[in-house]
Amino acid sequence: MKKWISHIKQFIKDHLHEIFHHDHVFVVVLAWVIAGFWAILFVNFTIFDPVSRALSEFKMTDIYFTIQRMGNSVKWSNDIVLIDITEQTARGDIAHTLEQLAACEPKTVMMDIIYEKEGDDMIGNGELIMAIDQLPQPILSCKLIASSEEQGKFVDVLKSFFEPFGDYTWAYSNVLKSNGPNGTLRDYTICQKVDSTTYYSLAYLAACKYMGKEPTVEKNNKRTILYSNVEFPVVKYNEIMENKALIKGKLAMVGTITEEADMHFTPVGKMPGMKTVAYAAETYIDHHEISSMSNTISWILTIFVCLIAAYAGYLTRKHSPRFFIYWNKLVYLVISVVFAWIGFICFVKHDYDISLLLPLLGVAFIERARIHYMWFIDYCTIHPQWKRLYAFASKSLYFKPPKK
């Protein structure tokens, strides 16, 4: 591997001035002019809506998550256990489940359920409240109510009916969705403010309680959820006591697993809401904070990758004029795969998200841009009366002197 890297470094050193030849620079610029033209079409013509929606939902991290989850490389979480009460509706039955859960001695219990109304089951209500009091470090779910006038501002909090009956710890279950058609769930937040009160998210607060850490308002409030190859043990409500050893000392999350109304779209498919919370909590517990590439560095990388693609395409034309079309396809594929793999390694090993959508999009238009640029050079060549354009064309790598 070191030998290959040294060869690549030497190649770049020997050919750096050729990579930045003005021909390749113009080809890259023209590639982005063409890409911009298609972008305008996608935005302004409804016939392209399916394509634009698909692109708006796409991120390179989706591919990384899929790669991680391929094959039989699944790892079981050592921190989180999911308690499935989907089939339970009576509050007295749920209270009995919580009592059994408390007897299993989990370190922290998070309840992803909101009981808005008191209802008529007074006995069940009383049993539920007493069962919650028995839980170790219980965290109860609430929902932040957003203002319709100002997006992102929360004006009220919806909690369970028994809020006045005890000093409970509340955390919001609201999720962040992308603006795409499916509303893909990729991120979670640390906290939100309602008036002067700070509320923490279920995932963050549950992770902090489990780790014995005091929750704080952090600088980076929005975090990426890692949908890695970790899976969470699921224990049904009627199997709790048989899994006491599995639950003891863990972060137990209580909620529904198979309820369709609580399903969310994620980069790895539809997933129950409680499981997305589990992945968000696991991300924080494992100390994963994803750093994203800035726009400036992203554009520098885009230009660099496109220049390499433009130069590589020129070499194939120069050394294989008969079969360059096929070689170009292979070369561009290799460039895309290499940089995608580098991005995957940076994401998995170093928690750094390299934005590769722009570089790979640029590579896709390089050959089309080269064809137009060569047409321009040829056009200038056959018109020597245009002295300045002819002088420019004569310095091109694609210049062919006119036949006399």
C-alpha positions as CSV (number, residue, x, y, z in Angstrom):
1,M,0.0,0.0,0.0
2,K,2.8,2.4,0.9
3,K,4.5,1.6,-2.4
4,W,1.3,2.6,-4.3
5,I,1.0,5.8,-2.3
6,S,4.6,6.8,-3.1
7,H,4.0,6.1,-6.8
8,I,0.9,8.3,-6.8
9,K,2.7,11.1,-5.0
10,Q,5.6,10.9,-7.5
11,F,3.1,10.9,-10.4
12,I,1.4,14.0,-9.1
13,K,4.7,15.8,-8.5
14,D,5.9,15.0,-12.1
15,H,2.6,16.0,-13.7
16,L,1.4,18.8,-11.5
17,H,2.0,21.6,-14.1
18,E,0.2,19.5,-16.7
19,I,-2.8,18.9,-14.4
20,F,-3.3,22.7,-14.0
21,H,-2.9,23.3,-17.8
22,H,-5.3,26.1,-18.9
23,D,-7.1,23.5,-21.2
24,H,-8.1,21.4,-18.2
25,V,-9.2,24.5,-16.2
26,F,-11.5,25.6,-19.1
27,V,-12.9,22.1,-19.4
28,V,-13.7,22.1,-15.6
29,V,-15.3,25.5,-15.8
30,L,-17.4,24.4,-18.9
31,A,-18.4,21.2,-17.0
32,W,-19.9,23.3,-14.3
33,V,-21.6,25.6,-16.7
34,I,-23.3,22.6,-18.2
35,A,-24.1,21.2,-14.7
36,G,-25.6,24.6,-13.8
37,F,-27.7,24.6,-17.0
38,W,-29.2,21.2,-16.0
39,A,-29.7,22.4,-12.4
40,I,-31.8,25.3,-13.7
41,L,-33.9,22.9,-15.8
42,F,-34.5,20.6,-12.8
43,V,-35.6,23.6,-10.7
44,N,-37.9,25.3,-13.2
45,F,-39.5,22.4,-15.2
46,T,-41.9,20.1,-13.4
47,I,-41.1,17.2,-15.8
48,F,-37.8,16.9,-13.9
49,D,-39.4,16.9,-10.4
50,P,-38.8,13.2,-9.7
51,V,-35.1,13.7,-10.4
52,S,-34.7,16.8,-8.4
53,R,-36.6,15.2,-5.4
54,A,-34.3,12.2,-5.6
55,L,-31.2,14.5,-5.6
56,S,-32.5,16.6,-2.7
57,E,-32.8,13.4,-0.6
58,F,-29.4,12.0,-1.5
59,K,-26.3,12.2,0.7
60,M,-23.1,10.2,0.5
61,T,-23.5,9.1,4.1
62,D,-26.5,7.0,2.9
63,I,-24.0,4.9,0.9
64,Y,-21.7,4.7,3.9
65,F,-24.4,3.4,6.2
66,T,-25.4,0.8,3.6
67,I,-21.8,-0.4,3.2
68,Q,-21.4,-0.7,7.0
69,R,-24.6,-2.8,7.2
70,M,-23.7,-5.2,4.3
71,G,-23.1,-8.9,5.0
72,N,-23.0,-10.3,8.5
73,S,-21.1,-7.6,10.2
74,V,-23.9,-6.7,12.6
75,K,-22.8,-5.8,16.2
76,W,-25.2,-5.9,19.2
77,S,-25.3,-2.9,21.4
78,N,-23.9,-3.3,24.9
79,D,-25.6,-0.2,26.2
80,I,-29.2,-0.1,25.0
81,V,-32.2,-2.5,25.2
82,L,-35.6,-1.8,23.6
83,I,-38.7,-2.8,25.5
84,D,-41.6,-3.4,23.1
85,I,-45.1,-2.6,24.5
86,T,-46.8,-2.3,21.1
87,E,-49.5,-4.8,22.0
88,Q,-50.3,-3.3,25.4
89,T,-52.9,-0.6,25.6
90,A,-54.3,-0.8,29.2
91,R,-52.4,1.4,31.5
92,G,-52.6,-1.1,34.3
93,D,-50.9,-3.7,32.1
94,I,-48.2,-1.2,31.2
95,A,-47.7,-0.4,34.9
96,H,-47.1,-4.1,35.5
97,T,-44.6,-4.2,32.7
98,L,-42.7,-1.2,34.2
99,E,-42.7,-2.9,37.7
100,Q,-41.1,-5.9,36.1
101,L,-38.6,-3.7,34.3
102,A,-37.7,-1.9,37.5
103,A,-37.0,-5.3,39.1
104,C,-34.4,-6.0,36.4
105,E,-32.4,-3.1,37.6
106,P,-31.6,-1.1,34.4
107,K,-29.4,1.9,34.9
108,T,-31.7,4.3,33.2
109,V,-35.3,4.0,31.8
110,M,-36.5,6.2,28.9
111,M,-40.3,6.1,28.1
112,D,-41.1,7.1,24.5
113,I,-44.9,7.4,25.2
114,I,-47.1,10.4,26.0
115,Y,-50.4,10.0,27.9
116,E,-52.1,13.2,26.9
117,K,-55.5,12.5,28.5
118,E,-56.3,11.1,31.9
119,G,-59.1,8.9,30.6
120,D,-61.6,6.8,32.6
121,D,-59.2,4.2,34.0
122,M,-58.5,5.8,37.3
123,I,-57.1,2.6,38.8
124,G,-54.8,2.1,35.8
125,N,-53.7,5.7,36.0
126,G,-52.7,5.3,39.7
127,E,-50.8,2.1,39.0
128,L,-49.0,3.7,36.1
129,I,-47.8,6.7,38.2
130,M,-46.7,4.4,41.0
131,A,-44.8,2.2,38.6
132,I,-43.0,5.1,37.1
133,D,-41.9,6.2,40.5
134,Q,-40.1,2.8,40.9
135,L,-38.0,3.2,37.8
136,P,-34.4,4.2,38.1
137,Q,-33.6,7.6,36.6
138,P,-36.9,7.7,34.5
139,I,-37.0,10.1,31.5
140,L,-40.4,10.8,30.2
141,S,-41.4,11.9,26.7
142,C,-42.9,15.3,25.9
143,K,-43.6,17.1,22.6
144,L,-42.6,20.7,21.8
145,I,-45.4,22.7,20.1
146,A,-44.0,24.9,17.3
147,S,-45.2,28.3,16.4
148,S,-47.1,28.5,13.1
149,E,-45.8,32.1,12.5
150,E,-42.1,31.5,13.0
151,Q,-40.6,28.3,11.9
152,G,-38.3,26.6,14.4
153,K,-39.7,28.5,17.4
154,F,-41.4,26.5,20.1
155,V,-44.1,28.1,22.2
156,D,-45.5,25.3,24.3
157,V,-44.9,21.8,25.6
158,L,-47.3,18.8,25.6
159,K,-46.7,16.5,28.5
160,S,-48.5,13.5,30.0
161,F,-51.6,14.1,32.3
162,F,-49.7,13.2,35.5
163,E,-47.2,16.0,35.2
164,P,-48.6,17.8,38.4
165,F,-48.3,14.6,40.5
166,G,-44.5,14.5,40.7
167,D,-41.1,16.0,39.9
168,Y,-40.5,14.2,36.7
169,T,-37.7,14.6,34.1
170,W,-39.1,15.5,30.7
171,A,-37.3,15.3,27.3
172,Y,-38.8,16.1,23.9
173,S,-39.4,13.5,21.2
174,N,-39.6,15.8,18.3
175,V,-37.4,14.7,15.3
176,L,-35.6,16.7,12.6
177,K,-36.6,15.7,9.1
178,S,-35.1,16.8,5.8
179,N,-37.1,18.9,3.3
180,G,-37.3,16.1,0.8
181,P,-40.5,14.3,-0.1
182,N,-39.9,11.5,2.4
183,G,-38.6,13.7,5.2
184,T,-35.6,11.4,5.8
185,L,-34.5,11.5,9.5
186,R,-30.8,12.2,9.6
187,D,-30.2,14.4,12.6
188,Y,-31.1,15.0,16.2
189,T,-30.8,18.1,18.4
190,I,-29.3,18.5,21.8
191,C,-31.8,21.0,23.2
192,Q,-34.5,23.6,22.5
193,K,-35.8,26.5,24.4
194,V,-39.5,27.2,25.2
195,D,-39.7,30.6,26.7
196,S,-36.9,30.6,29.3
197,T,-36.9,26.9,29.9
198,T,-34.3,24.6,28.2
199,Y,-35.6,21.1,27.2
200,Y,-33.2,18.4,26.1
201,S,-34.0,15.7,23.5
202,L,-34.8,12.2,24.5
203,A,-31.7,10.7,22.9
204,Y,-29.3,13.2,24.4
205,L,-30.8,13.3,27.9
206,A,-31.1,9.5,28.1
207,A,-27.4,9.1,27.0
208,C,-26.3,11.6,29.6
209,K,-28.2,10.0,32.4
210,Y,-26.8,6.6,31.4
211,M,-23.2,7.9,31.2
212,G,-23.6,9.8,34.5
213,K,-23.0,13.1,32.8
214,E,-24.7,16.4,33.5
215,P,-26.6,17.6,30.4
216,T,-25.5,21.0,29.1
217,V,-26.3,23.3,26.3
218,E,-23.6,22.4,23.7
219,K,-22.2,24.6,20.9
220,N,-23.1,22.2,18.2
221,N,-26.8,21.7,18.8
222,K,-27.6,19.7,15.7
223,R,-25.9,16.3,15.4
224,T,-25.9,13.6,12.7
225,I,-27.4,10.2,13.6
226,L,-25.0,7.3,12.8
227,Y,-27.1,4.4,11.4
228,S,-24.2,2.1,11.8
229,N,-24.1,-1.7,11.8
230,V,-25.2,-1.8,15.5
231,E,-28.4,-3.5,16.4
232,F,-30.4,-3.3,19.6
233,P,-31.8,-6.2,21.5
234,V,-35.6,-6.1,21.6
235,V,-37.5,-7.5,24.6
236,K,-41.2,-8.0,24.5
237,Y,-43.4,-6.9,27.5
238,N,-44.1,-10.6,28.4
239,E,-40.4,-11.7,28.2
240,I,-38.9,-9.1,30.6
241,M,-38.1,-11.3,33.6
242,E,-36.5,-14.0,31.3
243,N,-34.1,-11.3,30.1
244,K,-33.1,-9.8,33.4
245,A,-29.4,-10.4,32.8
246,L,-29.7,-8.6,29.5
247,I,-31.5,-5.6,30.9
248,K,-29.5,-5.1,34.1
249,G,-27.3,-2.0,34.1
250,K,-28.4,-1.0,30.6
251,L,-30.3,2.0,29.2
252,A,-33.8,0.6,28.7
253,M,-36.1,2.4,26.2
254,V,-39.8,1.7,26.5
255,G,-42.1,2.2,23.6
256,T,-43.6,0.8,20.4
257,I,-41.6,-1.1,17.8
258,T,-44.2,-2.2,15.1
259,E,-46.7,0.6,15.2
260,E,-47.0,2.0,11.7
261,A,-48.0,5.5,12.8
262,D,-44.6,5.9,14.5
263,M,-42.5,4.9,11.5
264,H,-39.9,7.2,10.0
265,F,-37.9,7.2,6.8
266,T,-34.2,6.9,7.4
267,P,-31.1,6.5,5.1
268,V,-31.4,2.7,5.8
269,G,-35.1,2.3,5.3
270,K,-38.3,2.7,7.4
271,M,-37.7,2.5,11.1
272,P,-39.7,2.9,14.3
273,G,-39.3,6.2,16.1
274,M,-37.9,4.6,19.3
275,K,-35.2,2.8,17.3
276,T,-34.1,6.1,15.7
277,V,-33.9,7.5,19.2
278,A,-31.7,4.5,20.2
279,Y,-29.4,5.2,17.2
280,A,-29.1,8.9,18.2
281,A,-28.4,7.9,21.8
282,E,-25.8,5.3,20.7
283,T,-24.1,7.9,18.6
284,Y,-23.7,10.2,21.6
285,I,-22.7,7.4,24.0
286,D,-19.9,6.2,21.6
287,H,-18.7,9.9,21.4
288,H,-19.3,10.2,17.7
289,E,-19.7,13.9,16.7
290,I,-19.6,14.1,12.9
291,S,-17.7,17.1,11.5
292,S,-18.8,18.2,8.0
293,M,-16.5,19.7,5.4
294,S,-17.0,23.4,4.9
295,N,-18.3,24.8,1.7
296,T,-14.9,26.4,0.9
297,I,-13.0,23.2,1.2
298,S,-15.7,21.3,-0.6
299,W,-15.3,23.6,-3.7
300,I,-11.5,23.3,-3.5
301,L,-11.9,19.5,-3.4
302,T,-14.4,19.7,-6.3
303,I,-12.0,21.7,-8.5
304,F,-9.1,19.3,-7.7
305,V,-11.0,16.1,-8.4
306,C,-12.4,17.6,-11.7
307,L,-9.0,18.7,-12.8
308,I,-7.6,15.2,-12.2
309,A,-10.5,13.8,-14.2
310,A,-10.0,16.3,-17.0
311,Y,-6.2,15.4,-17.1
312,A,-6.8,11.7,-17.0
313,G,-9.3,12.0,-19.9
314,Y,-6.8,13.9,-21.9
315,L,-4.1,11.2,-21.3
316,T,-6.5,8.4,-22.5
317,R,-7.2,10.4,-25.7
318,K,-3.5,11.0,-26.3
319,H,-2.3,7.5,-25.7
320,S,-5.3,5.5,-27.0
321,P,-7.1,7.5,-29.7
322,R,-9.0,4.5,-31.0
323,F,-10.4,3.2,-27.7
324,F,-10.3,6.4,-25.5
325,I,-14.2,6.3,-25.1
326,Y,-14.0,3.0,-23.2
327,W,-10.9,3.9,-21.3
328,N,-12.5,7.2,-20.2
329,K,-15.5,5.4,-18.7
330,L,-13.2,3.1,-16.8
331,V,-10.9,6.0,-15.6
332,Y,-13.9,8.1,-14.4
333,L,-15.3,5.1,-12.6
334,V,-12.0,4.5,-10.9
335,I,-11.7,8.1,-9.8
336,S,-15.3,8.1,-8.4
337,V,-14.7,4.8,-6.6
338,V,-11.4,5.9,-5.1
339,F,-12.7,9.2,-3.8
340,A,-15.9,7.6,-2.5
341,W,-13.8,5.0,-0.6
342,I,-11.6,7.8,0.8
343,G,-14.8,9.5,2.0
344,F,-16.1,6.3,3.5
345,I,-12.8,5.7,5.5
346,C,-12.8,9.3,6.7
347,F,-16.5,9.0,7.8
348,V,-16.1,5.6,9.6
349,K,-12.7,6.0,11.1
350,H,-12.5,9.7,11.8
351,D,-16.1,10.9,12.0
352,Y,-15.5,13.4,9.1
353,D,-18.1,13.8,6.4
354,I,-16.4,14.7,3.1
355,S,-19.0,16.2,0.7
356,L,-18.4,14.2,-2.5
357,L,-21.7,15.0,-4.3
358,L,-20.3,18.1,-6.1
359,P,-16.9,16.4,-7.1
360,L,-18.7,13.3,-8.5
361,L,-21.3,15.5,-10.2
362,G,-18.5,17.5,-11.9
363,V,-16.7,14.3,-13.0
364,A,-20.0,13.2,-14.7
365,F,-19.9,16.3,-17.0
366,I,-16.2,16.4,-17.7
367,E,-16.3,14.5,-21.0
368,R,-19.3,16.4,-22.3
369,A,-17.5,19.6,-21.5
370,R,-14.3,18.4,-23.2
371,I,-16.2,17.7,-26.4
372,H,-17.6,21.3,-26.5
373,Y,-14.2,22.7,-25.7
374,M,-12.5,20.8,-28.5
375,W,-15.2,21.9,-30.9
376,F,-14.4,25.5,-29.9
377,I,-10.6,25.0,-30.4
378,D,-11.3,23.4,-33.8
379,Y,-13.6,26.3,-34.8
380,C,-10.9,28.8,-33.9
381,T,-8.3,26.8,-35.8
382,I,-10.1,27.0,-39.1
383,H,-10.5,30.8,-38.8
384,P,-6.9,32.1,-38.6
385,Q,-8.2,35.6,-39.4
386,W,-9.4,35.8,-35.8
387,K,-5.8,36.3,-34.6
388,R,-6.4,36.4,-30.9
389,L,-8.6,33.3,-30.8
390,Y,-6.3,31.5,-33.2
391,A,-3.3,32.3,-31.0
392,F,-5.3,31.0,-28.0
393,A,-6.2,27.8,-29.9
394,S,-2.6,27.3,-31.0
395,K,-1.5,26.9,-27.4
396,S,-4.1,24.3,-26.7
397,L,-3.3,20.6,-26.1
398,Y,-6.0,19.8,-28.6
399,F,-4.7,22.1,-31.3
400,K,-4.4,20.6,-34.8
401,P,-2.7,22.8,-37.4
402,P,-5.0,23.4,-40.4
403,K,-4.2,21.5,-43.5
404,K,-2.8,23.6,-46.3
